[in-house]
Amino acid sequence: MEAEKNWKLKLRYGKLQTPFQHFTMMAEGEIVETNADFDIQVGTPAFFRMNVWALDAEQAVDMIITIGRHIGFETTGRVYTYSTEAKEPPNENPRAYDLNFTPFEKD
């Protein structure tokens, strides 16, 4: 439990090493398949957001597109990449967490 509390400090001061960088990703697109985990209708335009630990920004972009497809989202617009502070510690492999959709209406 104590190790979980101090992971940010350990990461900041080099006691916890990771080859990964943390990003918050956002992609514009459309829901193309129903997904029981997300209450959003097919055909709805939405922004898909997630946090990722990835080797670099290119891998983070690949992750949001691939994970989006896997859960029924097709990226049709821009993908935004932000280097951000992590809410969860890194693992041994690249990973995503805090997946979220924000629907919007097209003009």
VODO-799539 format. One record per residue: residue in one letter; x, y, z of N, C-alpha, C in turn; chain. Coordinates in pm, whole numbers. Example, Ala and Ser with C-alpha at 12.3 -4.5 7.8 and 13.67 -1.06 7.14 Angstrom:
BEGIN
+--------+--------+--------+--------+--------+--------+--------+--------+--------+--------+--------+
: residu :    n.x :    n.y :    n.z :   ca.x :   ca.y :   ca.z :    c.x :    c.y :    c.z : chaine :
+--------+--------+--------+--------+--------+--------+--------+--------+--------+--------+--------+
:      a :   1319 :   -569 :    780 :   1230 :   -450 :    780 :   1320 :   -330 :    780 :      A :
:      s :   1285 :   -225 :    708 :   1367 :   -106 :    714 :   1290 :      3 :    787 :      A :
+--------+--------+--------+--------+--------+--------+--------+--------+--------+--------+--------+
***
This chain:
BEGIN
+--------+--------+--------+--------+--------+--------+--------+--------+--------+--------+--------+
: residu :    n.x :    n.y :    n.z :   ca.x :   ca.y :   ca.z :    c.x :    c.y :    c.z : chaine :
+--------+--------+--------+--------+--------+--------+--------+--------+--------+--------+--------+
:      m :     82 :   -119 :      0 :      0 :      0 :      0 :     86 :    126 :      0 :      A :
:      e :    191 :    127 :     81 :    281 :    242 :     87 :    349 :    266 :    -48 :      A :
:      a :    388 :    158 :   -116 :    452 :    171 :   -247 :    357 :    237 :   -347 :      A :
:      e :    228 :    205 :   -338 :    130 :    264 :   -427 :    118 :    414 :   -405 :      A :
:      k :    127 :    458 :   -281 :    113 :    600 :   -249 :    231 :    682 :   -301 :      A :
:      n :    349 :    625 :   -302 :    470 :    702 :   -332 :    521 :    685 :   -475 :      A :
:      w :    447 :    622 :   -564 :    499 :    596 :   -697 :    531 :    725 :   -773 :      A :
:      k :    453 :    831 :   -754 :    480 :    958 :   -825 :    613 :   1017 :   -781 :      A :
:      l :    639 :   1016 :   -652 :    767 :   1068 :   -602 :    883 :    983 :   -651 :      A :
:      k :    866 :    852 :   -645 :    972 :    762 :   -692 :    999 :    782 :   -840 :      A :
:      l :    895 :    804 :   -918 :    911 :    828 :  -1062 :    982 :    962 :  -1085 :      A :
:      r :    940 :   1064 :  -1015 :    998 :   1197 :  -1032 :   1146 :   1200 :   -997 :      A :
:      y :   1185 :   1126 :   -893 :   1324 :   1131 :   -847 :   1408 :   1013 :   -894 :      A :
:      g :   1358 :    936 :   -991 :   1438 :    834 :  -1055 :   1448 :    701 :   -982 :      A :
:      k :   1376 :    685 :   -872 :   1380 :    556 :   -801 :   1292 :    453 :   -871 :      A :
:      l :   1194 :    500 :   -945 :   1109 :    415 :  -1028 :   1142 :    449 :  -1173 :      A :
:      q :   1190 :    351 :  -1246 :   1232 :    372 :  -1385 :   1129 :    314 :  -1480 :      A :
:      t :   1102 :    384 :  -1588 :   1013 :    334 :  -1692 :   1059 :    389 :  -1827 :      A :
:      p :   1047 :    309 :  -1932 :   1079 :    360 :  -2065 :    963 :    440 :  -2124 :      A :
:      f :    851 :    447 :  -2051 :    730 :    506 :  -2105 :    712 :    651 :  -2064 :      A :
:      q :    640 :    722 :  -2149 :    598 :    859 :  -2122 :    447 :    857 :  -2104 :      A :
:      h :    396 :    954 :  -2031 :    252 :    960 :  -2008 :    188 :   1066 :  -2097 :      A :
:      f :     75 :   1027 :  -2160 :      1 :   1118 :  -2247 :   -148 :   1110 :  -2217 :      A :
:      t :   -217 :   1220 :  -2239 :   -362 :   1220 :  -2247 :   -394 :   1237 :  -2395 :      A :
:      m :   -477 :   1146 :  -2445 :   -510 :   1142 :  -2587 :   -657 :   1176 :  -2607 :      A :
:      m :   -687 :   1243 :  -2718 :   -826 :   1270 :  -2753 :   -838 :   1259 :  -2905 :      A :
:      a :   -940 :   1185 :  -2949 :   -962 :   1165 :  -3092 :  -1107 :   1200 :  -3126 :      A :
:      e :  -1124 :   1265 :  -3239 :  -1258 :   1297 :  -3288 :  -1302 :   1186 :  -3381 :      A :
:      g :  -1428 :   1142 :  -3367 :  -1475 :   1034 :  -3453 :  -1622 :   1005 :  -3432 :      A :
:      e :  -1655 :    877 :  -3455 :  -1795 :    835 :  -3449 :  -1806 :    695 :  -3391 :      A :
:      i :  -1914 :    673 :  -3316 :  -1943 :    540 :  -3263 :  -1996 :    456 :  -3379 :      A :
:      v :  -1931 :    341 :  -3406 :  -1971 :    257 :  -3519 :  -2025 :    121 :  -3477 :      A :
:      e :  -2008 :     87 :  -3349 :  -2059 :    -40 :  -3295 :  -2106 :    -18 :  -3152 :      A :
:      t :  -2209 :    -91 :  -3113 :  -2258 :    -86 :  -2976 :  -2156 :   -151 :  -2884 :      A :
:      n :  -2137 :    -90 :  -2767 :  -2047 :   -146 :  -2667 :  -2119 :   -138 :  -2531 :      A :
:      a :  -2134 :   -250 :  -2466 :  -2207 :   -257 :  -2340 :  -2142 :   -174 :  -2229 :      A :
:      d :  -2013 :   -150 :  -2238 :  -1943 :    -74 :  -2135 :  -1967 :     77 :  -2145 :      A :
:      f :  -2012 :    122 :  -2261 :  -2034 :    264 :  -2284 :  -2175 :    283 :  -2337 :      A :
:      d :  -2250 :    370 :  -2274 :  -2389 :    393 :  -2313 :  -2396 :    504 :  -2418 :      A :
:      i :  -2364 :    467 :  -2540 :  -2362 :    563 :  -2650 :  -2416 :    494 :  -2774 :      A :
:      q :  -2497 :    562 :  -2851 :  -2562 :    501 :  -2967 :  -2473 :    503 :  -3091 :      A :
:      v :  -2490 :    400 :  -3173 :  -2419 :    392 :  -3301 :  -2457 :    513 :  -3385 :      A :
:      g :  -2358 :    569 :  -3452 :  -2380 :    686 :  -3537 :  -2359 :    818 :  -3467 :      A :
:      t :  -2334 :    814 :  -3337 :  -2314 :    936 :  -3259 :  -2171 :    988 :  -3279 :      A :
:      p :  -2155 :   1115 :  -3318 :  -2021 :   1172 :  -3320 :  -1974 :   1195 :  -3176 :      A :
:      a :  -1847 :   1172 :  -3152 :  -1796 :   1183 :  -3015 :  -1646 :   1208 :  -3015 :      A :
:      f :  -1599 :   1258 :  -2902 :  -1457 :   1262 :  -2874 :  -1428 :   1143 :  -2783 :      A :
:      f :  -1324 :   1070 :  -2815 :  -1278 :    956 :  -2736 :  -1151 :   1002 :  -2666 :      A :
:      r :  -1150 :    989 :  -2532 :  -1035 :   1033 :  -2454 :   -983 :    918 :  -2370 :      A :
:      m :   -852 :    913 :  -2353 :   -792 :    814 :  -2265 :   -653 :    861 :  -2225 :      A :
:      n :   -605 :    808 :  -2114 :   -468 :    831 :  -2068 :   -387 :    710 :  -2107 :      A :
:      v :   -262 :    732 :  -2145 :   -177 :    620 :  -2186 :    -35 :    635 :  -2134 :      A :
:      w :     24 :    521 :  -2110 :    169 :    509 :  -2092 :    219 :    447 :  -2221 :      A :
:      a :    301 :    520 :  -2295 :    351 :    472 :  -2424 :    498 :    510 :  -2439 :      A :
:      l :    566 :    444 :  -2533 :    708 :    475 :  -2557 :    727 :    616 :  -2609 :      A :
:      d :    633 :    661 :  -2694 :    641 :    794 :  -2752 :    503 :    836 :  -2801 :      A :
:      a :    492 :    958 :  -2852 :    364 :   1011 :  -2899 :    309 :    930 :  -3016 :      A :
:      e :    396 :    880 :  -3102 :    351 :    800 :  -3217 :    282 :    672 :  -3169 :      A :
:      q :    341 :    606 :  -3072 :    278 :    485 :  -3019 :    146 :    520 :  -2950 :      A :
:      a :    140 :    633 :  -2882 :     16 :    675 :  -2816 :    -96 :    698 :  -2918 :      A :
:      v :    -63 :    758 :  -3032 :   -162 :    777 :  -3139 :   -209 :    641 :  -3191 :      A :
:      d :   -117 :    551 :  -3215 :   -154 :    416 :  -3259 :   -247 :    349 :  -3157 :      A :
:      m :   -220 :    370 :  -3030 :   -300 :    308 :  -2926 :   -444 :    360 :  -2926 :      A :
:      i :   -463 :    492 :  -2938 :   -599 :    544 :  -2933 :   -679 :    499 :  -3055 :      A :
:      i :   -615 :    491 :  -3170 :   -685 :    446 :  -3291 :   -721 :    297 :  -3278 :      A :
:      t :   -625 :    216 :  -3236 :   -647 :     71 :  -3225 :   -747 :     36 :  -3115 :      A :
:      i :   -732 :     95 :  -2999 :   -825 :     68 :  -2889 :   -964 :    118 :  -2926 :      A :
:      g :   -971 :    235 :  -2989 :  -1100 :    288 :  -3034 :  -1171 :    191 :  -3125 :      A :
:      r :  -1101 :    138 :  -3223 :  -1162 :     40 :  -3314 :  -1212 :    -83 :  -3238 :      A :
:      h :  -1132 :   -125 :  -3142 :  -1167 :   -245 :  -3065 :  -1297 :   -227 :  -2986 :      A :
:      i :  -1325 :   -106 :  -2942 :  -1445 :    -82 :  -2861 :  -1557 :    -15 :  -2941 :      A :
:      g :  -1543 :     -7 :  -3074 :  -1653 :     42 :  -3157 :  -1648 :    188 :  -3194 :      A :
:      f :  -1531 :    248 :  -3194 :  -1513 :    389 :  -3228 :  -1422 :    401 :  -3349 :      A :
:      e :  -1461 :    481 :  -3445 :  -1378 :    504 :  -3563 :  -1330 :    649 :  -3561 :      A :
:      t :  -1199 :    668 :  -3561 :  -1143 :    802 :  -3566 :  -1163 :    859 :  -3705 :      A :
:      t :  -1231 :    974 :  -3713 :  -1259 :   1036 :  -3843 :  -1203 :   1178 :  -3851 :      A :
:      g :  -1154 :   1229 :  -3741 :  -1102 :   1366 :  -3737 :   -964 :   1370 :  -3677 :      A :
:      r :   -936 :   1478 :  -3612 :   -804 :   1500 :  -3554 :   -781 :   1415 :  -3429 :      A :
:      v :   -655 :   1388 :  -3405 :   -612 :   1321 :  -3282 :   -521 :   1420 :  -3208 :      A :
:      y :   -554 :   1444 :  -3083 :   -479 :   1539 :  -3000 :   -396 :   1461 :  -2899 :      A :
:      t :   -271 :   1502 :  -2883 :   -178 :   1436 :  -2792 :   -122 :   1539 :  -2695 :      A :
:      y :   -138 :   1512 :  -2567 :    -88 :   1602 :  -2463 :      0 :   1525 :  -2367 :      A :
:      s :    118 :   1576 :  -2339 :    204 :   1518 :  -2238 :    150 :   1565 :  -2103 :      A :
:      t :    109 :   1470 :  -2018 :     43 :   1505 :  -1892 :     99 :   1424 :  -1776 :      A :
:      e :     63 :   1469 :  -1656 :    101 :   1396 :  -1536 :      8 :   1276 :  -1521 :      A :
:      a :     63 :   1166 :  -1481 :    -13 :   1041 :  -1469 :    -99 :   1038 :  -1343 :      A :
:      k :   -212 :    968 :  -1357 :   -300 :    942 :  -1242 :   -276 :    801 :  -1189 :      A :
:      e :   -220 :    715 :  -1273 :   -191 :    577 :  -1234 :    -47 :    545 :  -1272 :      A :
:      p :     17 :    454 :  -1198 :    158 :    423 :  -1225 :    176 :    344 :  -1355 :      A :
:      p :    297 :    348 :  -1410 :    326 :    268 :  -1529 :    333 :    120 :  -1495 :      A :
:      n :    318 :     37 :  -1596 :    335 :   -108 :  -1583 :    456 :   -150 :  -1663 :      A :
:      e :    471 :   -278 :  -1683 :    582 :   -330 :  -1763 :    559 :   -312 :  -1912 :      A :
:      n :    434 :   -290 :  -1952 :    398 :   -275 :  -2093 :    321 :   -145 :  -2113 :      A :
:      p :    315 :    -96 :  -2237 :    231 :     21 :  -2264 :     87 :    -11 :  -2223 :      A :
:      r :     15 :     90 :  -2176 :   -123 :     64 :  -2137 :   -206 :    191 :  -2141 :      A :
:      a :   -336 :    172 :  -2148 :   -431 :    283 :  -2147 :   -525 :    267 :  -2029 :      A :
:      y :   -576 :    379 :  -1979 :   -674 :    377 :  -1872 :   -761 :    502 :  -1880 :      A :
:      d :   -868 :    504 :  -1803 :   -964 :    616 :  -1801 :  -1023 :    646 :  -1939 :      A :
:      l :  -1070 :    542 :  -2006 :  -1135 :    560 :  -2136 :  -1268 :    630 :  -2117 :      A :
:      n :  -1298 :    727 :  -2206 :  -1417 :    808 :  -2189 :  -1464 :    860 :  -2324 :      A :
:      f :  -1595 :    871 :  -2341 :  -1652 :    931 :  -2461 :  -1730 :   1056 :  -2424 :      A :
:      t :  -1719 :   1158 :  -2507 :  -1799 :   1280 :  -2493 :  -1870 :   1301 :  -2626 :      A :
:      p :  -2001 :   1273 :  -2632 :  -2076 :   1293 :  -2757 :  -2090 :   1442 :  -2789 :      A :
:      f :  -2106 :   1474 :  -2916 :  -2133 :   1611 :  -2956 :  -2223 :   1609 :  -3079 :      A :
:      e :  -2280 :   1723 :  -3111 :  -2367 :   1735 :  -3227 :  -2291 :   1804 :  -3339 :      A :
:      k :  -2306 :   1749 :  -3460 :  -2244 :   1811 :  -3576 :  -2329 :   1927 :  -3622 :      A :
:      d :  -2267 :   2027 :  -3681 :  -2341 :   2142 :  -3735 :  -2419 :   2104 :  -3857 :      A :
+--------+--------+--------+--------+--------+--------+--------+--------+--------+--------+--------+
***
